[in-house]
Amino acid sequence: MADQYTPIVCQLEQDANAVRIKKLILYACKNWWENDLNRLSVISLQSLVQELRYLNPTLERLQYKLKLLVGTLSKQEEYLQVANTIIENLAALYRTAPAIEKTPISTNPLDGIGGELQTQITQALEQAANSSSRIKKLMICAALKYWETDPIKVEQAEIKKLISELAHQYPTIESLQIGLAAIVKSLNKPIEYAAIANMILREMGKLYVQEDGVPLQEAAGVLTSQALNQPICQTADPALSLFDIRLEIIKFANPLRAKILLFSLVYYPFTGKEQDWSNLKLYSLEGLLRSVTTVCSSLEALQLKLEEMAHQLNQPEEYLAVASVILKSVKPGYAELQQQQQDLEISAADVTRADSTQVLIAPVAKLISGIENRKL
């Protein structure tokens, strides 16, 4: 299996658009757009290519999937070329590997392991009595994308279910490391939570297997150097800054309401129609925060527009409370975020720096028309 993928991966890594290739494949596998090159570099391209092949059993499915995703990006012409490069290189896999179901690569590590090992991992994490609450909080944040502060809800959370959710969302140990590291960086007790993260990685690593079937159990310690070497609040990376702000928002506000309010400010007032929900799903909270910095020239302007929009939505009192949380979260670094976004927009070297590609609203009919009019 490795021999089949190695020349294809090498070819992709040597391509002039190697960074964009990796971003698009990651997006296709995880529905997650990564602009942080440090996080991107940790992810194995070979693992992503294998996962992409698994998720798309036919070449036609792969073609459609990539073109559909390209239609949601702001740099469609550039990424259409990237998509074609991926398709051309992966085409050989569909000629030489018809029995894709037999591959050991899985989007869910639990599929190939079974419940017994999951139970063992659950027991190991539950027996860490002094850290049980922090383990659950960190797993909840990684799996459900919000920080739970209610002790009753934390107590009621089931580690076994959280393990299953993490396994579904993080198909490789590298992606789980990246997710936990990003959360640890954003917390006010990073040293304590780095130890918790390493405990989770050590146990969860048993669920992930290499191609020879050997469990990946040597994950402990990776966060100590990756997550703590740099000061948490002293970073020039806008993606990390936005992640910190996002985490602060979801600690004190409903993340869905925050998305609806920001979406309404940047694009149009959200009314709850089916098309509104479809459009909202195209955007991450971080992406909407990034867009806000270009729409509102100052904190004062942001406050004014947030409050005006909150009054236009259903349950304005709820949205005014969300607006207050957003303002408090972005206030410390708003000017810096604006400057970073401006630097990204005017930078010509977006292959070596996190580019400003954004997910956009694209009518499906227009996208499919564009697919049909282009030869692969």
Buried (B, 14 or more C-beta within 10 A) or exposed (E): EEEBBEEBBEBBEEBEBBBBBBBBBBBBBBEEBBBBBBBBEBBBBBBBBBBBBBBBEEBEEBBBBBBBBBBBBEBBEBBBEBBBBBBEBBBEBBEEBEEBEEBEBBBBBBEEBEEEBBEEBBEBBBEBEEBBBBBBBBBBBBBBBBBBEEEEEBEEBEBBEBBBBBBBBBBBBBBBBBBBBBBBBBBEEBEEBBBBBBBBBBBBBBBBBEBEEEBBBEBBEBBBEBBBEEEBEEBEBBBBBBBBBBBBBBBBBBBEBBBBBBBBBBBEEBEEEEEBEEBBEBBBBBBBBBBBBEEBEEBEEBBEBBBEBBEEBEEBEBBBBBBBBBBEBBEBBBEEBBBBBEEBEEEEEBEEBBBBBBBBBBEEEEBBEBBEEEEB
